[in-house]
Amino acid sequence: MGGELCPPAVPVATPIPGQSGPRKCRRPPARPLWAGKGRGGRAAEGPAADLAMLRGLRSPLWPLLLLLLLLLLLPPPGTWGHGSRARPREGAEEAGSAGSCPAFQGLRERLRAAGALCRRYWALFSCRVWPDGCRQDEEAPARPLGWSLPLLGQQYLDILTTWYCSFQDCCDSGDCRIINNFTGLEADLRVRLHGQHLARELVLTAARGYLELPRPDKALALSFHGWSGTGKNFVARMLAENLYRDGLRSDCVKVFIATLHFPHHKYVDLYQEQLASQIRKTQEHCHQTLFILDEAEKLHPGLLEALRPHLERQAPENPRAKSPRTIFLFLSNLGGNIINEVVLNLLKAGWSREEIGMEHLEPQLQAEIVESTDSGFGHSCLVKENLIDFFIPFLPLEYRHVRLCARDAFLSQELLYTEEALDEVAKMMVYVPKEEQLFSSQGCKSISQRINYFLP
């Protein structure tokens, strides 16, 4: 048919008359918006003309719609408070025109307030996204404004900022990507971490207490110790996910694995420079940083020595300036055997697992670390000079904890499970000691791979 529209691939197209075969399209010549009638005063006909008219009318409509939305967000003129008082000259002009056209006077007041609100929205949004370019007169006396952000408008601003930050670094300092969600961290440690009541309490208390200090004078250093699979890396990831919007992918979080990043001892001098440079650059970019050093027992003593300046107490250069906050996490299998031995003896003596406290483990754990001959970590300046704030033990996991890990693995993949399936997964693990068979030798490691045997 001669009047049908072209496929949507071509924006505005009309069929070429008299052409056979597959219908081809061509773009009509551009018409000015005021050219509503054709030659001889006859109105343009056909769907293509109607579509062109709609396209022409679309562009001037959106500012009006935006203005109407802002007007709806404004409180009534009578509730504006002191700021709605006009200046003397404006008051005189309004007095003269209010009697003749009160409706126009009300509209003018709303338009004036809408313009101020637009400027305020933009100022708040730009200060959140680009704080370095935000210039506010902090010394100006606070006075009530002629309007305030309605609750709904403030929510729109928060949503817009969150949306922008979801795909773009909001600011050079990275501050807007720091969330410090301690409520979420507490929930994750309580629900997702199994069998580690000591780590749950210590990590949350230490991280919250440190990050809420107004001006910390040193970095926070936590050393996680325990067998493989007990949750050391898991807790480190929880910290990153709840302190930073991007988790481990954040530019403020750096992970170093000893055997991966520092494999050759003959290049230790080069590694020292690289490590110090990476820490310095990250601290310059972010005022709150997190450094995770996995397999810490395999770090060369020279690398541990390079960390000393960043862990020592330092007097702030500018007392009024915002002090940087840095957290170091050292993850190590060192001390795992003594932890398991103490826990096993207490369980045999009739203690419940939750009754085991730091007073039972910390002295023997630190002694084991210092006396270890297989690692230089215990002989480093970090341990000898007490630069590590907390040595956190991760207890060996029992059969019931492995079942919970299996349940979480099924749920994370949105798979159905049965109690029998959880038992089957837990029984696939090796348990020690040979007589008691209380502790999983691998903790919960490789659980997610083992549930593949139960997939249909």
C-alpha beads as a LAMMPS data file, in Angstrom:
LAMMPS data file: protein, C-alpha beads

456 atoms
455 bonds

1 atom types
1 bond types

-500.0 500.0 xlo xhi
-500.0 500.0 ylo yhi
-500.0 500.0 zlo zhi

Masses

1 110.0

Atoms # bond

1 1 1 0.000 0.000 0.000
2 1 1 1.212 3.410 -0.854
3 1 1 0.579 4.873 2.608
4 1 1 2.247 2.272 4.840
5 1 1 5.309 3.128 6.925
6 1 1 8.814 1.763 6.359
7 1 1 10.536 -0.685 8.716
8 1 1 11.779 0.911 11.960
9 1 1 15.407 0.620 10.854
10 1 1 14.924 3.799 8.814
11 1 1 13.676 6.655 11.023
12 1 1 11.182 8.351 8.656
13 1 1 10.750 6.806 5.265
14 1 1 8.134 6.568 2.496
15 1 1 7.773 3.992 -0.288
16 1 1 9.006 4.906 -3.751
17 1 1 5.957 4.964 -6.038
18 1 1 5.809 2.618 -8.977
19 1 1 8.653 0.408 -7.883
20 1 1 8.327 -3.350 -8.072
21 1 1 10.052 -6.004 -6.028
22 1 1 11.098 -5.487 -2.404
23 1 1 9.957 -2.179 -1.106
24 1 1 12.755 0.347 -0.605
25 1 1 12.636 3.491 1.442
26 1 1 13.993 6.965 1.153
27 1 1 14.218 9.771 3.663
28 1 1 11.816 12.616 2.936
29 1 1 13.251 16.112 2.656
30 1 1 13.492 17.954 5.925
31 1 1 10.580 20.248 6.615
32 1 1 10.582 23.161 9.013
33 1 1 8.280 22.842 11.970
34 1 1 6.145 25.702 10.761
35 1 1 5.502 24.065 7.402
36 1 1 2.236 22.444 8.540
37 1 1 0.574 22.677 5.112
38 1 1 1.637 21.603 1.689
39 1 1 1.568 23.500 -1.577
40 1 1 -1.594 25.444 -2.119
41 1 1 -2.530 25.440 1.551
42 1 1 -3.527 21.754 1.571
43 1 1 -2.681 19.977 4.809
44 1 1 -0.052 17.227 4.620
45 1 1 -1.643 13.795 4.718
46 1 1 -0.580 10.273 5.585
47 1 1 1.048 8.572 8.556
48 1 1 4.494 9.780 7.566
49 1 1 3.375 13.372 7.888
50 1 1 1.786 12.692 11.268
51 1 1 4.973 11.014 12.458
52 1 1 7.059 13.933 11.312
53 1 1 4.760 16.312 13.173
54 1 1 5.111 14.303 16.359
55 1 1 8.860 14.266 16.025
56 1 1 8.871 18.001 15.620
57 1 1 6.705 18.574 18.651
58 1 1 8.642 16.205 20.889
59 1 1 11.721 18.349 21.448
60 1 1 10.068 21.429 23.015
61 1 1 7.873 19.303 25.295
62 1 1 10.511 17.853 27.587
63 1 1 11.542 21.153 29.243
64 1 1 7.894 21.819 30.055
65 1 1 7.463 18.351 31.531
66 1 1 10.595 18.808 33.612
67 1 1 9.348 22.169 34.830
68 1 1 5.985 20.684 35.784
69 1 1 7.749 17.903 37.700
70 1 1 9.814 20.418 39.640
71 1 1 6.711 22.462 40.403
72 1 1 5.044 19.362 41.786
73 1 1 8.025 18.743 44.045
74 1 1 7.797 22.235 45.529
75 1 1 5.857 22.902 48.731
76 1 1 3.005 25.402 48.512
77 1 1 4.038 29.059 48.536
78 1 1 2.574 29.565 51.991
79 1 1 4.934 27.027 53.536
80 1 1 8.212 28.462 52.238
81 1 1 9.132 30.183 55.469
82 1 1 11.185 33.298 55.886
83 1 1 13.014 32.898 52.639
84 1 1 9.844 33.649 50.690
85 1 1 10.040 37.269 51.668
86 1 1 10.733 39.313 48.603
87 1 1 13.297 42.043 48.354
88 1 1 11.981 45.588 48.747
89 1 1 12.063 46.339 45.023
90 1 1 10.533 43.031 44.125
91 1 1 7.886 43.550 46.778
92 1 1 6.920 46.888 45.266
93 1 1 6.619 45.411 41.787
94 1 1 4.607 42.475 43.026
95 1 1 2.310 44.728 45.020
96 1 1 1.464 46.605 41.879
97 1 1 0.729 43.554 39.792
98 1 1 -0.839 41.262 42.406
99 1 1 -4.164 43.028 42.338
100 1 1 -4.408 43.021 38.541
101 1 1 -3.364 39.419 37.956
102 1 1 -2.981 37.280 41.106
103 1 1 -2.801 34.053 39.085
104 1 1 0.143 35.376 37.084
105 1 1 1.787 36.562 40.290
106 1 1 1.526 33.063 41.828
107 1 1 2.895 31.466 38.674
108 1 1 5.837 33.870 38.642
109 1 1 6.644 33.017 42.256
110 1 1 6.568 29.328 41.473
111 1 1 8.777 29.770 38.422
112 1 1 11.271 31.760 40.436
113 1 1 11.330 29.059 43.131
114 1 1 11.598 26.358 40.472
115 1 1 14.663 28.032 39.001
116 1 1 16.273 28.271 42.426
117 1 1 15.426 24.624 43.072
118 1 1 16.999 23.576 39.764
119 1 1 20.181 25.412 40.644
120 1 1 20.175 23.847 44.116
121 1 1 19.673 20.343 42.733
122 1 1 22.536 20.819 40.315
123 1 1 24.799 22.223 43.034
124 1 1 24.126 19.283 45.332
125 1 1 24.540 16.715 42.568
126 1 1 27.771 18.245 41.274
127 1 1 29.198 18.463 44.803
128 1 1 28.489 14.788 45.339
129 1 1 29.915 13.681 42.020
130 1 1 32.813 16.146 41.662
131 1 1 33.632 17.347 45.211
132 1 1 36.971 18.809 44.111
133 1 1 35.124 21.304 41.913
134 1 1 32.605 22.171 44.579
135 1 1 33.047 25.677 45.914
136 1 1 30.884 26.518 48.889
137 1 1 31.274 29.428 51.246
138 1 1 31.487 27.573 54.548
139 1 1 31.942 30.772 56.528
140 1 1 28.717 32.314 55.244
141 1 1 26.132 32.552 58.023
142 1 1 23.422 29.970 57.753
143 1 1 20.034 31.484 56.976
144 1 1 16.746 29.858 56.095
145 1 1 16.216 29.500 52.372
146 1 1 13.081 30.378 50.488
147 1 1 12.515 26.676 49.788
148 1 1 13.806 23.325 50.925
149 1 1 14.389 19.998 49.209
150 1 1 11.233 17.936 49.546
151 1 1 11.749 14.384 50.735
152 1 1 10.829 12.966 47.338
153 1 1 13.264 15.310 45.602
154 1 1 16.059 14.276 47.966
155 1 1 15.348 10.639 47.136
156 1 1 15.553 11.460 43.422
157 1 1 18.925 13.080 44.030
158 1 1 20.205 10.009 45.894
159 1 1 18.974 7.698 43.136
160 1 1 20.602 9.839 40.441
161 1 1 23.919 9.923 42.314
162 1 1 23.857 6.160 42.894
163 1 1 23.043 5.524 39.240
164 1 1 25.877 7.747 38.066
165 1 1 28.345 6.142 40.467
166 1 1 27.356 2.651 39.341
167 1 1 29.313 3.021 36.103
168 1 1 31.544 6.052 36.618
169 1 1 34.137 7.026 39.211
170 1 1 32.413 9.898 40.935
171 1 1 35.471 11.699 42.143
172 1 1 39.225 11.606 41.918
173 1 1 39.598 10.782 45.599
174 1 1 37.327 7.751 45.415
175 1 1 35.431 8.890 48.535
176 1 1 32.011 8.468 46.964
177 1 1 32.677 4.760 46.428
178 1 1 33.365 4.142 50.124
179 1 1 30.220 2.907 51.884
180 1 1 31.392 1.487 55.273
181 1 1 28.265 -0.615 55.638
182 1 1 28.827 -1.985 59.141
183 1 1 25.250 -3.251 59.355
184 1 1 25.787 -5.331 56.232
185 1 1 29.163 -6.521 57.489
186 1 1 27.618 -7.651 60.766
187 1 1 24.859 -9.504 58.913
188 1 1 27.313 -11.211 56.546
189 1 1 29.566 -12.333 59.379
190 1 1 26.581 -13.659 61.310
191 1 1 24.788 -15.444 58.446
192 1 1 27.453 -16.433 55.917
193 1 1 30.454 -17.193 58.139
194 1 1 30.156 -20.538 59.932
195 1 1 31.958 -21.762 63.021
196 1 1 34.050 -18.606 63.591
197 1 1 32.540 -16.771 66.546
198 1 1 35.895 -15.259 67.549
199 1 1 36.681 -13.888 64.091
200 1 1 33.122 -12.575 63.759
201 1 1 33.373 -10.462 66.885
202 1 1 36.980 -9.318 66.513
203 1 1 36.812 -8.298 62.844
204 1 1 33.617 -6.286 63.244
205 1 1 34.759 -4.570 66.451
206 1 1 38.236 -3.761 65.141
207 1 1 37.109 -2.455 61.738
208 1 1 34.243 -0.360 63.080
209 1 1 36.254 1.064 65.968
210 1 1 39.141 2.023 63.718
211 1 1 37.129 3.569 60.881
212 1 1 35.031 5.613 63.296
213 1 1 38.090 7.226 64.898
214 1 1 38.233 10.942 64.043
215 1 1 42.022 10.946 63.526
216 1 1 43.744 7.551 63.697
217 1 1 47.497 7.781 64.206
218 1 1 48.375 4.412 62.618
219 1 1 47.077 1.836 60.218
220 1 1 44.985 -1.073 61.459
221 1 1 46.804 -4.408 61.058
222 1 1 44.865 -7.672 61.418
223 1 1 46.539 -11.057 61.052
224 1 1 44.260 -14.026 60.214
225 1 1 45.585 -17.466 61.159
226 1 1 44.158 -20.922 60.616
227 1 1 43.972 -23.905 58.343
228 1 1 43.066 -23.590 54.693
229 1 1 39.332 -23.358 54.024
230 1 1 38.361 -21.953 57.418
231 1 1 37.235 -18.575 56.032
232 1 1 40.219 -16.200 56.057
233 1 1 39.839 -15.107 52.411
234 1 1 36.073 -15.193 52.798
235 1 1 36.159 -12.637 55.620
236 1 1 38.628 -10.456 53.694
237 1 1 36.195 -10.388 50.784
238 1 1 33.312 -9.539 53.124
239 1 1 35.270 -6.574 54.434
240 1 1 35.955 -5.306 50.921
241 1 1 32.324 -5.749 49.844
242 1 1 30.921 -3.885 52.841
243 1 1 33.482 -1.087 52.992
244 1 1 33.583 -0.314 49.258
245 1 1 30.867 -0.184 46.647
246 1 1 33.009 -2.139 44.172
247 1 1 34.338 -4.694 46.662
248 1 1 37.605 -6.301 45.616
249 1 1 37.393 -4.459 42.275
250 1 1 37.667 -1.095 43.999
251 1 1 40.679 1.054 43.208
252 1 1 41.045 1.492 46.979
253 1 1 41.537 -2.257 47.560
254 1 1 44.757 -4.067 46.610
255 1 1 45.387 -7.799 46.951
256 1 1 48.904 -9.249 47.011
257 1 1 49.611 -12.992 46.910
258 1 1 53.134 -13.841 47.991
259 1 1 53.792 -16.649 45.518
260 1 1 52.131 -14.788 42.652
261 1 1 53.333 -11.195 43.019
262 1 1 56.674 -11.807 44.766
263 1 1 57.802 -15.260 43.589
264 1 1 61.595 -14.736 43.317
265 1 1 63.661 -13.759 46.354
266 1 1 66.479 -12.456 44.184
267 1 1 64.238 -9.601 43.050
268 1 1 63.281 -8.561 46.561
269 1 1 64.741 -5.057 46.111
270 1 1 62.540 -4.504 43.078
271 1 1 59.537 -5.927 44.905
272 1 1 60.130 -3.550 47.806
273 1 1 60.022 -0.528 45.507
274 1 1 56.934 -1.802 43.700
275 1 1 55.082 -2.570 46.919
276 1 1 55.921 0.792 48.510
277 1 1 54.967 2.623 45.319
278 1 1 51.649 0.795 45.038
279 1 1 50.745 1.555 48.648
280 1 1 51.687 5.209 48.291
281 1 1 49.732 5.707 45.048
282 1 1 46.648 4.003 46.465
283 1 1 46.738 6.137 49.596
284 1 1 47.056 9.278 47.478
285 1 1 44.011 8.237 45.457
286 1 1 41.821 7.136 48.394
287 1 1 41.656 8.419 51.947
288 1 1 40.539 4.928 53.058
289 1 1 42.468 1.945 51.723
290 1 1 42.498 -1.816 52.230
291 1 1 45.546 -3.997 51.523
292 1 1 45.233 -7.790 51.630
293 1 1 48.444 -9.843 51.754
294 1 1 47.671 -13.522 51.227
295 1 1 50.151 -16.271 52.141
296 1 1 51.838 -13.811 54.479
297 1 1 54.055 -16.540 55.962
298 1 1 55.785 -16.784 52.562
299 1 1 56.608 -13.088 52.285
300 1 1 60.305 -12.251 52.242
301 1 1 61.490 -10.467 55.437
302 1 1 62.584 -7.549 53.260
303 1 1 59.013 -7.029 52.068
304 1 1 57.725 -7.113 55.624
305 1 1 60.364 -4.547 56.535
306 1 1 59.098 -2.317 53.714
307 1 1 55.681 -2.263 55.397
308 1 1 57.039 -0.882 58.673
309 1 1 56.685 2.852 57.797
310 1 1 53.025 2.285 56.927
311 1 1 52.247 0.498 60.207
312 1 1 54.131 2.716 62.648
313 1 1 52.405 5.469 64.580
314 1 1 52.632 8.833 62.883
315 1 1 51.775 12.305 64.083
316 1 1 49.353 14.061 61.709
317 1 1 50.989 16.777 59.636
318 1 1 47.861 18.904 59.668
319 1 1 45.626 18.384 62.735
320 1 1 42.645 19.837 60.871
321 1 1 43.105 17.693 57.781
322 1 1 41.238 14.423 57.367
323 1 1 43.543 11.617 58.460
324 1 1 43.962 8.735 56.001
325 1 1 42.701 5.330 57.074
326 1 1 44.493 2.163 56.046
327 1 1 43.736 -1.462 56.916
328 1 1 46.257 -4.263 56.366
329 1 1 45.063 -7.867 56.388
330 1 1 47.674 -10.613 56.657
331 1 1 46.301 -14.069 55.777
332 1 1 48.378 -17.039 56.862
333 1 1 48.173 -20.768 57.572
334 1 1 50.828 -20.225 60.235
335 1 1 49.615 -21.280 63.672
336 1 1 46.832 -23.470 62.326
337 1 1 48.152 -26.599 64.023
338 1 1 48.311 -25.068 67.494
339 1 1 44.814 -23.624 67.068
340 1 1 43.448 -27.056 66.182
341 1 1 45.282 -28.672 69.089
342 1 1 43.899 -26.222 71.653
343 1 1 40.360 -26.512 70.303
344 1 1 40.518 -30.309 70.266
345 1 1 41.710 -30.473 73.874
346 1 1 38.998 -28.093 75.064
347 1 1 36.281 -30.029 73.245
348 1 1 37.523 -33.276 74.768
349 1 1 37.426 -31.611 78.193
350 1 1 33.729 -30.927 77.767
351 1 1 33.835 -27.312 76.587
352 1 1 31.425 -26.176 73.920
353 1 1 32.901 -24.529 70.859
354 1 1 31.269 -21.161 71.611
355 1 1 32.833 -21.093 75.097
356 1 1 36.359 -20.954 73.661
357 1 1 37.716 -17.429 73.987
358 1 1 40.752 -15.469 72.935
359 1 1 42.353 -16.058 76.325
360 1 1 42.600 -19.736 75.443
361 1 1 44.156 -19.236 72.023
362 1 1 46.018 -15.936 71.718
363 1 1 49.045 -16.655 73.973
364 1 1 49.770 -20.013 72.384
365 1 1 49.109 -18.692 68.881
366 1 1 51.585 -15.828 69.251
367 1 1 54.182 -18.168 70.780
368 1 1 53.778 -20.543 67.830
369 1 1 54.210 -17.680 65.337
370 1 1 57.363 -16.359 67.015
371 1 1 58.963 -19.775 67.390
372 1 1 58.227 -20.896 63.846
373 1 1 61.356 -21.696 61.824
374 1 1 59.538 -22.248 58.533
375 1 1 58.602 -18.605 58.091
376 1 1 60.171 -15.214 58.612
377 1 1 56.828 -13.659 59.527
378 1 1 57.240 -14.339 63.257
379 1 1 60.773 -12.891 63.242
380 1 1 59.835 -9.740 61.342
381 1 1 59.692 -6.251 62.781
382 1 1 55.910 -6.330 62.467
383 1 1 55.628 -9.010 65.140
384 1 1 58.624 -8.081 67.292
385 1 1 57.638 -4.408 67.506
386 1 1 53.947 -5.178 68.113
387 1 1 52.784 -3.476 64.929
388 1 1 50.102 -6.138 64.424
389 1 1 46.998 -5.036 66.320
390 1 1 45.134 -8.357 66.475
391 1 1 46.062 -11.970 65.806
392 1 1 42.714 -13.521 64.894
393 1 1 42.404 -17.328 65.061
394 1 1 40.146 -19.213 62.647
395 1 1 38.965 -22.420 64.260
396 1 1 38.838 -25.765 62.428
397 1 1 35.419 -26.550 60.918
398 1 1 33.331 -29.510 61.972
399 1 1 30.875 -31.683 60.040
400 1 1 27.893 -29.421 60.819
401 1 1 29.742 -26.379 59.495
402 1 1 30.579 -28.167 56.241
403 1 1 26.870 -28.946 55.774
404 1 1 26.080 -25.233 56.155
405 1 1 28.731 -24.389 53.566
406 1 1 27.160 -26.922 51.194
407 1 1 23.730 -25.386 51.747
408 1 1 25.088 -21.913 50.948
409 1 1 26.728 -23.261 47.787
410 1 1 23.413 -24.701 46.567
411 1 1 21.594 -21.458 47.345
412 1 1 24.245 -19.287 45.651
413 1 1 23.650 -21.225 42.418
414 1 1 19.865 -21.170 42.913
415 1 1 19.724 -24.959 43.091
416 1 1 17.317 -27.101 45.056
417 1 1 18.822 -29.366 47.694
418 1 1 17.803 -31.991 50.189
419 1 1 19.149 -32.850 53.618
420 1 1 20.493 -36.068 52.123
421 1 1 22.406 -34.087 49.503
422 1 1 24.000 -31.918 52.196
423 1 1 25.075 -35.019 54.078
424 1 1 26.543 -36.532 50.932
425 1 1 28.610 -33.422 50.242
426 1 1 29.836 -33.232 53.839
427 1 1 30.827 -36.915 53.817
428 1 1 33.034 -36.354 50.782
429 1 1 35.459 -34.329 52.916
430 1 1 38.366 -35.825 54.890
431 1 1 38.183 -35.421 58.676
432 1 1 40.995 -35.412 61.241
433 1 1 42.367 -36.512 63.702
434 1 1 42.172 -40.105 62.585
435 1 1 40.575 -41.287 65.828
436 1 1 38.072 -38.494 66.535
437 1 1 37.500 -37.276 62.926
438 1 1 36.169 -33.955 64.181
439 1 1 37.676 -31.378 61.829
440 1 1 37.519 -31.068 58.047
441 1 1 41.091 -31.084 56.764
442 1 1 40.120 -28.711 53.923
443 1 1 37.531 -26.703 55.788
444 1 1 34.887 -25.617 53.286
445 1 1 37.282 -25.318 50.364
446 1 1 36.131 -26.994 47.131
447 1 1 32.550 -27.365 48.399
448 1 1 31.145 -25.401 45.437
449 1 1 32.857 -27.818 43.032
450 1 1 31.604 -30.905 44.849
451 1 1 27.940 -30.036 44.512
452 1 1 28.303 -30.471 40.741
453 1 1 28.015 -34.229 41.343
454 1 1 24.400 -33.682 42.402
455 1 1 23.285 -31.649 39.400
456 1 1 20.663 -33.335 37.177

Bonds

1 1 1 2
2 1 2 3
3 1 3 4
4 1 4 5
5 1 5 6
6 1 6 7
7 1 7 8
8 1 8 9
9 1 9 10
10 1 10 11
11 1 11 12
12 1 12 13
13 1 13 14
14 1 14 15
15 1 15 16
16 1 16 17
17 1 17 18
18 1 18 19
19 1 19 20
20 1 20 21
21 1 21 22
22 1 22 23
23 1 23 24
24 1 24 25
25 1 25 26
26 1 26 27
27 1 27 28
28 1 28 29
29 1 29 30
30 1 30 31
31 1 31 32
32 1 32 33
33 1 33 34
34 1 34 35
35 1 35 36
36 1 36 37
37 1 37 38
38 1 38 39
39 1 39 40
40 1 40 41
41 1 41 42
42 1 42 43
43 1 43 44
44 1 44 45
45 1 45 46
46 1 46 47
47 1 47 48
48 1 48 49
49 1 49 50
50 1 50 51
51 1 51 52
52 1 52 53
53 1 53 54
54 1 54 55
55 1 55 56
56 1 56 57
57 1 57 58
58 1 58 59
59 1 59 60
60 1 60 61
61 1 61 62
62 1 62 63
63 1 63 64
64 1 64 65
65 1 65 66
66 1 66 67
67 1 67 68
68 1 68 69
69 1 69 70
70 1 70 71
71 1 71 72
72 1 72 73
73 1 73 74
74 1 74 75
75 1 75 76
76 1 76 77
77 1 77 78
78 1 78 79
79 1 79 80
80 1 80 81
81 1 81 82
82 1 82 83
83 1 83 84
84 1 84 85
85 1 85 86
86 1 86 87
87 1 87 88
88 1 88 89
89 1 89 90
90 1 90 91
91 1 91 92
92 1 92 93
93 1 93 94
94 1 94 95
95 1 95 96
96 1 96 97
97 1 97 98
98 1 98 99
99 1 99 100
100 1 100 101
101 1 101 102
102 1 102 103
103 1 103 104
104 1 104 105
105 1 105 106
106 1 106 107
107 1 107 108
108 1 108 109
109 1 109 110
110 1 110 111
111 1 111 112
112 1 112 113
113 1 113 114
114 1 114 115
115 1 115 116
116 1 116 117
117 1 117 118
118 1 118 119
119 1 119 120
120 1 120 121
121 1 121 122
122 1 122 123
123 1 123 124
124 1 124 125
125 1 125 126
126 1 126 127
127 1 127 128
128 1 128 129
129 1 129 130
130 1 130 131
131 1 131 132
132 1 132 133
133 1 133 134
134 1 134 135
135 1 135 136
136 1 136 137
137 1 137 138
138 1 138 139
139 1 139 140
140 1 140 141
141 1 141 142
142 1 142 143
143 1 143 144
144 1 144 145
145 1 145 146
146 1 146 147
147 1 147 148
148 1 148 149
149 1 149 150
150 1 150 151
151 1 151 152
152 1 152 153
153 1 153 154
154 1 154 155
155 1 155 156
156 1 156 157
157 1 157 158
158 1 158 159
159 1 159 160
160 1 160 161
161 1 161 162
162 1 162 163
163 1 163 164
164 1 164 165
165 1 165 166
166 1 166 167
167 1 167 168
168 1 168 169
169 1 169 170
170 1 170 171
171 1 171 172
172 1 172 173
173 1 173 174
174 1 174 175
175 1 175 176
176 1 176 177
177 1 177 178
178 1 178 179
179 1 179 180
180 1 180 181
181 1 181 182
182 1 182 183
183 1 183 184
184 1 184 185
185 1 185 186
186 1 186 187
187 1 187 188
188 1 188 189
189 1 189 190
190 1 190 191
191 1 191 192
192 1 192 193
193 1 193 194
194 1 194 195
195 1 195 196
196 1 196 197
197 1 197 198
198 1 198 199
199 1 199 200
200 1 200 201
201 1 201 202
202 1 202 203
203 1 203 204
204 1 204 205
205 1 205 206
206 1 206 207
207 1 207 208
208 1 208 209
209 1 209 210
210 1 210 211
211 1 211 212
212 1 212 213
213 1 213 214
214 1 214 215
215 1 215 216
216 1 216 217
217 1 217 218
218 1 218 219
219 1 219 220
220 1 220 221
221 1 221 222
222 1 222 223
223 1 223 224
224 1 224 225
225 1 225 226
226 1 226 227
227 1 227 228
228 1 228 229
229 1 229 230
230 1 230 231
231 1 231 232
232 1 232 233
233 1 233 234
234 1 234 235
235 1 235 236
236 1 236 237
237 1 237 238
238 1 238 239
239 1 239 240
240 1 240 241
241 1 241 242
242 1 242 243
243 1 243 244
244 1 244 245
245 1 245 246
246 1 246 247
247 1 247 248
248 1 248 249
249 1 249 250
250 1 250 251
251 1 251 252
252 1 252 253
253 1 253 254
254 1 254 255
255 1 255 256
256 1 256 257
257 1 257 258
258 1 258 259
259 1 259 260
260 1 260 261
261 1 261 262
262 1 262 263
263 1 263 264
264 1 264 265
265 1 265 266
266 1 266 267
267 1 267 268
268 1 268 269
269 1 269 270
270 1 270 271
271 1 271 272
272 1 272 273
273 1 273 274
274 1 274 275
275 1 275 276
276 1 276 277
277 1 277 278
278 1 278 279
279 1 279 280
280 1 280 281
281 1 281 282
282 1 282 283
283 1 283 284
284 1 284 285
285 1 285 286
286 1 286 287
287 1 287 288
288 1 288 289
289 1 289 290
290 1 290 291
291 1 291 292
292 1 292 293
293 1 293 294
294 1 294 295
295 1 295 296
296 1 296 297
297 1 297 298
298 1 298 299
299 1 299 300
300 1 300 301
301 1 301 302
302 1 302 303
303 1 303 304
304 1 304 305
305 1 305 306
306 1 306 307
307 1 307 308
308 1 308 309
309 1 309 310
310 1 310 311
311 1 311 312
312 1 312 313
313 1 313 314
314 1 314 315
315 1 315 316
316 1 316 317
317 1 317 318
318 1 318 319
319 1 319 320
320 1 320 321
321 1 321 322
322 1 322 323
323 1 323 324
324 1 324 325
325 1 325 326
326 1 326 327
327 1 327 328
328 1 328 329
329 1 329 330
330 1 330 331
331 1 331 332
332 1 332 333
333 1 333 334
334 1 334 335
335 1 335 336
336 1 336 337
337 1 337 338
338 1 338 339
339 1 339 340
340 1 340 341
341 1 341 342
342 1 342 343
343 1 343 344
344 1 344 345
345 1 345 346
346 1 346 347
347 1 347 348
348 1 348 349
349 1 349 350
350 1 350 351
351 1 351 352
352 1 352 353
353 1 353 354
354 1 354 355
355 1 355 356
356 1 356 357
357 1 357 358
358 1 358 359
359 1 359 360
360 1 360 361
361 1 361 362
362 1 362 363
363 1 363 364
364 1 364 365
365 1 365 366
366 1 366 367
367 1 367 368
368 1 368 369
369 1 369 370
370 1 370 371
371 1 371 372
372 1 372 373
373 1 373 374
374 1 374 375
375 1 375 376
376 1 376 377
377 1 377 378
378 1 378 379
379 1 379 380
380 1 380 381
381 1 381 382
382 1 382 383
383 1 383 384
384 1 384 385
385 1 385 386
386 1 386 387
387 1 387 388
388 1 388 389
389 1 389 390
390 1 390 391
391 1 391 392
392 1 392 393
393 1 393 394
394 1 394 395
395 1 395 396
396 1 396 397
397 1 397 398
398 1 398 399
399 1 399 400
400 1 400 401
401 1 401 402
402 1 402 403
403 1 403 404
404 1 404 405
405 1 405 406
406 1 406 407
407 1 407 408
408 1 408 409
409 1 409 410
410 1 410 411
411 1 411 412
412 1 412 413
413 1 413 414
414 1 414 415
415 1 415 416
416 1 416 417
417 1 417 418
418 1 418 419
419 1 419 420
420 1 420 421
421 1 421 422
422 1 422 423
423 1 423 424
424 1 424 425
425 1 425 426
426 1 426 427
427 1 427 428
428 1 428 429
429 1 429 430
430 1 430 431
431 1 431 432
432 1 432 433
433 1 433 434
434 1 434 435
435 1 435 436
436 1 436 437
437 1 437 438
438 1 438 439
439 1 439 440
440 1 440 441
441 1 441 442
442 1 442 443
443 1 443 444
444 1 444 445
445 1 445 446
446 1 446 447
447 1 447 448
448 1 448 449
449 1 449 450
450 1 450 451
451 1 451 452
452 1 452 453
453 1 453 454
454 1 454 455
455 1 455 456
